[in-house]
Amino acid sequence: MNKDQRESCKLDPQVTTPHTIGEWISLYPETFQIFLGLDIDVCVGGFDSLQKACREKDLDYESTVKQLTASINNHQTSSLSAT
């Protein structure tokens, strides 16, 4: 995934949201701490979809995506400010 595609995730996460936990972390390492804070398995469960992980932890999927997206946006904003 190139930089433009990655930025499109920021703008429209419902369309281009990564499927698995591992994909989220691979594309957006800044989300790792969010997953840990939500007690979502990032090792063995890295192959699980975000929807499955949310169901298993009784988390609202939309709220979780919003948290992850906010983390990504904050990271990208701070990265842009540093340049």
N, CA, C and O of each residue as an XYZ file, in Angstrom:
332
protein
N       0.855     -1.169      0.000
C       0.000      0.000      0.000
C       0.903      1.236      0.000
O       1.804      1.350      0.831
N       0.660      2.156     -0.933
C       1.479      3.359     -0.995
C       0.915      4.443     -0.075
O      -0.132      4.270      0.550
N       1.639      5.571     -0.008
C       1.255      6.644      0.906
C      -0.137      7.200      0.603
O      -0.901      7.482      1.525
N      -0.474      7.359     -0.679
C      -1.796      7.873     -1.043
C      -2.909      6.934     -0.598
O      -3.943      7.379     -0.100
N      -2.697      5.640     -0.777
C      -3.697      4.667     -0.343
C      -3.834      4.690      1.173
O      -4.942      4.593      1.701
N      -2.705      4.820      1.878
C      -2.740      4.864      3.334
C      -3.505      6.099      3.797
O      -4.285      6.022      4.747
N      -3.291      7.230      3.141
C      -4.005      8.443      3.510
C      -5.494      8.318      3.227
O      -6.309      8.929      3.918
N      -5.861      7.525      2.206
C      -7.288      7.344      1.935
C      -7.978      6.597      3.063
O      -9.172      6.792      3.290
N      -7.243      5.739      3.777
C      -7.811      5.065      4.947
C      -8.185      6.090      5.997
O      -9.217      5.965      6.656
N      -7.348      7.103      6.154
C      -7.608      8.152      7.130
C      -8.889      8.886      6.769
O      -9.683      9.229      7.645
N      -9.087      9.126      5.488
C     -10.224      9.920      5.059
C     -11.521      9.129      5.030
O     -12.591      9.692      5.260
N     -11.446      7.842      4.753
C     -12.664      7.046      4.628
C     -12.425      5.635      5.166
O     -12.329      4.687      4.385
N     -12.327      5.483      6.495
C     -11.995      4.176      7.058
C     -13.051      3.106      6.812
O     -12.733      1.917      6.843
N     -14.290      3.497      6.570
C     -15.324      2.490      6.338
C     -15.107      1.752      5.023
O     -15.502      0.593      4.895
N     -14.490      2.401      4.050
C     -14.290      1.797      2.737
C     -12.983      1.026      2.675
O     -12.933     -0.064      2.104
N     -11.932      1.575      3.254
C     -10.610      0.984      3.092
C     -10.019      0.470      4.403
O      -8.798      0.392      4.540
N     -10.851      0.127      5.346
C     -10.387     -0.369      6.628
C      -9.659     -1.704      6.462
O     -10.168     -2.613      5.805
N      -8.465     -1.821      7.059
C      -7.784     -3.120      7.027
C      -8.681     -4.198      7.629
O      -9.515     -3.916      8.490
N      -8.504     -5.422      7.172
C      -9.389     -6.501      7.599
C      -8.942     -7.138      8.920
O      -9.742     -7.245      9.850
N      -7.701     -7.554      9.012
C      -7.258     -8.269     10.210
C      -6.528     -7.342     11.180
O      -6.078     -6.257     10.813
N      -6.424     -7.796     12.416
C      -5.686     -7.048     13.432
C      -4.242     -6.869     12.970
O      -3.668     -5.789     13.109
N      -3.669     -7.921     12.426
C      -2.293     -7.856     11.928
C      -2.123     -6.820     10.827
O      -1.104     -6.131     10.779
N      -3.106     -6.703      9.944
C      -3.044     -5.696      8.877
C      -3.094     -4.281      9.464
O      -2.355     -3.395      9.035
N      -3.972     -4.087     10.447
C      -4.041     -2.778     11.105
C      -2.670     -2.394     11.642
O      -2.181     -1.291     11.395
N      -2.058     -3.312     12.376
C      -0.778     -3.004     13.020
C       0.334     -2.848     11.995
O       1.214     -2.002     12.155
N       0.299     -3.653     10.954
C       1.305     -3.552      9.906
C       1.222     -2.203      9.185
O       2.243     -1.558      8.945
N       0.017     -1.787      8.847
C      -0.169     -0.514      8.138
C      -0.063      0.694      9.058
O       0.426      1.751      8.660
N      -0.522      0.526     10.281
C      -0.600      1.632     11.231
C      -0.050      1.194     12.588
O      -0.826      0.891     13.494
N       1.263      1.155     12.742
C       1.859      0.683     14.002
C       1.369      1.461     15.226
O       1.393      0.943     16.342
N       0.933      2.685     15.020
C       0.448      3.499     16.133
C      -0.824      2.915     16.767
O      -1.187      3.304     17.877
N      -1.497      1.996     16.085
C      -2.714      1.388     16.644
C      -2.408      0.263     17.645
O      -3.299     -0.193     18.362
N      -1.166     -0.173     17.686
C      -0.783     -1.284     18.574
C      -1.228     -1.021     20.014
O      -1.814     -1.894     20.653
N      -0.951      0.178     20.519
C      -1.308      0.509     21.905
C      -2.822      0.521     22.119
O      -3.296      0.182     23.203
N      -3.569      0.903     21.107
C      -5.036      0.884     21.218
C      -5.511     -0.555     21.400
O      -6.335     -0.844     22.267
N      -4.981     -1.451     20.573
C      -5.372     -2.861     20.692
C      -5.026     -3.419     22.064
O      -5.826     -4.140     22.662
N      -3.839     -3.091     22.567
C      -3.461     -3.555     23.896
C      -4.407     -3.004     24.953
O      -4.830     -3.724     25.858
N      -4.735     -1.719     24.832
C      -5.642     -1.092     25.798
C      -7.038     -1.699     25.783
O      -7.731     -1.703     26.800
N      -7.446     -2.208     24.633
C      -8.759     -2.854     24.511
C      -8.696     -4.344     24.830
O      -9.702     -5.050     24.750
N      -7.505     -4.814     25.191
C      -7.271     -6.224     25.515
C      -7.581     -7.135     24.324
O      -8.099     -8.240     24.487
N      -7.251     -6.643     23.117
C      -7.413     -7.438     21.904
C      -6.093     -8.126     21.610
O      -5.045     -7.481     21.568
N      -6.142     -9.430     21.408
C      -4.953    -10.236     21.154
C      -4.285     -9.794     19.858
O      -4.873     -9.894     18.781
N      -3.062     -9.309     19.968
C      -2.334     -8.830     18.796
C      -1.324     -9.850     18.277
O      -0.714     -9.640     17.228
N      -1.145    -10.938     18.995
C      -0.185    -11.969     18.562
C      -0.926    -13.100     17.863
O      -1.025    -13.128     16.637
N      -1.434    -14.014     18.642
C      -2.149    -15.158     18.076
C      -3.402    -14.693     17.340
O      -3.762    -15.248     16.302
N      -4.065    -13.671     17.882
C      -5.293    -13.161     17.278
C      -5.054    -12.198     16.134
O      -6.009    -11.635     15.598
N      -3.807    -11.993     15.746
C      -3.489    -11.067     14.675
C      -4.118    -11.436     13.345
O      -4.237    -10.601     12.448
N      -4.525    -12.705     13.223
C      -5.159    -13.152     11.990
C      -6.671    -12.984     12.033
O      -7.351    -13.203     11.031
N      -7.203    -12.594     13.199
C      -8.644    -12.382     13.335
C      -9.042    -11.047     12.722
O      -8.254    -10.102     12.694
N     -10.265    -10.983     12.238
C     -10.776     -9.701     11.740
C     -11.074     -8.810     12.934
O     -11.280     -9.286     14.050
N     -11.092     -7.517     12.681
C     -11.433     -6.569     13.736
C     -12.860     -6.812     14.217
O     -13.138     -6.715     15.412
N     -13.756     -7.124     13.300
C     -15.144     -7.394     13.694
C     -15.226     -8.587     14.639
O     -15.947     -8.544     15.636
N     -14.489     -9.652     14.329
C     -14.502    -10.835     15.198
C     -13.936    -10.498     16.571
O     -14.501    -10.888     17.592
N     -12.823     -9.776     16.595
C     -12.206     -9.411     17.868
C     -13.153     -8.557     18.702
O     -13.239     -8.737     19.917
N     -13.859     -7.635     18.070
C     -14.821     -6.798     18.789
C     -15.960     -7.634     19.356
O     -16.378     -7.433     20.497
N     -16.459     -8.571     18.557
C     -17.532     -9.454     19.047
C     -17.065    -10.243     20.261
O     -17.785    -10.356     21.252
N     -15.845    -10.792     20.177
C     -15.334    -11.628     21.273
C     -15.109    -10.827     22.552
O     -15.231    -11.368     23.651
N     -14.785     -9.553     22.420
C     -14.537     -8.702     23.594
C     -15.756     -7.858     23.961
O     -15.694     -7.031     24.871
N     -16.862     -8.071     23.250
C     -18.096     -7.315     23.482
C     -17.852     -5.808     23.345
O     -18.310     -5.009     24.162
N     -17.112     -5.444     22.281
C     -16.824     -4.043     21.976
C     -17.659     -3.606     20.782
O     -17.938     -4.403     19.886
N     -18.049     -2.362     20.772
C     -18.768     -1.807     19.636
C     -17.777     -1.594     18.489
O     -16.786     -0.881     18.646
N     -18.042     -2.208     17.352
C     -17.138     -2.147     16.209
C     -16.925     -0.715     15.735
O     -15.786     -0.299     15.524
N     -18.004      0.043     15.565
C     -17.895      1.413     15.057
C     -17.070      2.292     15.998
O     -16.249      3.088     15.541
N     -17.281      2.152     17.295
C     -16.520      2.932     18.272
C     -15.044      2.562     18.235
O     -14.174      3.423     18.371
N     -14.772      1.288     18.052
C     -13.388      0.827     17.984
C     -12.697      1.385     16.745
O     -11.555      1.838     16.824
N     -13.379      1.355     15.604
C     -12.817      1.926     14.377
C     -12.551      3.418     14.573
O     -11.532      3.931     14.111
N     -13.452      4.110     15.248
C     -13.259      5.546     15.501
C     -12.025      5.781     16.366
O     -11.260      6.711     16.114
N     -11.827      4.944     17.386
C     -10.633      5.060     18.234
C      -9.366      4.842     17.421
O      -8.405      5.603     17.536
N      -9.373      3.802     16.601
C      -8.204      3.490     15.781
C      -7.931      4.610     14.782
O      -6.784      5.016     14.593
N      -8.984      5.103     14.149
C      -8.847      6.173     13.173
C      -8.312      7.442     13.832
O      -7.471      8.131     13.255
N      -8.788      7.750     15.023
C      -8.292      8.926     15.750
C      -6.801      8.777     16.051
O      -6.042      9.739     15.932
N      -6.389      7.587     16.435
C      -4.974      7.337     16.701
C      -4.140      7.541     15.442
O      -3.068      8.145     15.492
N      -4.629      7.042     14.324
C      -3.929      7.190     13.040
C      -3.858      8.661     12.650
O      -2.797      9.154     12.266
N      -4.983      9.360     12.749
C      -5.016     10.774     12.389
C      -4.090     11.606     13.271
O      -3.387     12.488     12.779
N      -4.091     11.326     14.578
C      -3.209     12.046     15.499
C      -1.750     11.805     15.155
O      -0.935     12.727     15.172
N      -1.430     10.565     14.845
C      -0.051     10.224     14.496
C       0.363     10.929     13.206
O       1.458     11.483     13.120
N      -0.513     10.907     12.209
C      -0.185     11.537     10.923
C      -0.079     13.051     11.092
O       0.789     13.674     10.481
N      -0.931     13.648     11.895
C      -0.882     15.089     12.120
C       0.421     15.465     12.820
O       1.077     16.433     12.434
N       0.798     14.706     13.847
C       2.033     15.012     14.550
C       3.255     14.752     13.673
O       4.261     15.451     13.796
N       3.180     13.770     12.802
C       4.282     13.500     11.874
C       4.440     14.643     10.882
O       5.559     15.036     10.550
N       3.314     15.177     10.407
C       3.359     16.302      9.471
C       3.882     17.560     10.149
O       4.596     18.344      9.525
N       3.538     17.766     11.415
C       3.982     18.939     12.146
C       5.483     18.907     12.405
O       6.125     19.952     12.512
N       6.035     17.704     12.504
C       7.459     17.554     12.785
C       8.326     17.827     11.558
O       9.535     18.022     11.678
N       7.697     17.840     10.365
C       8.496     18.070      9.148
C       8.480     19.505      8.725
O       9.101     19.860      7.724
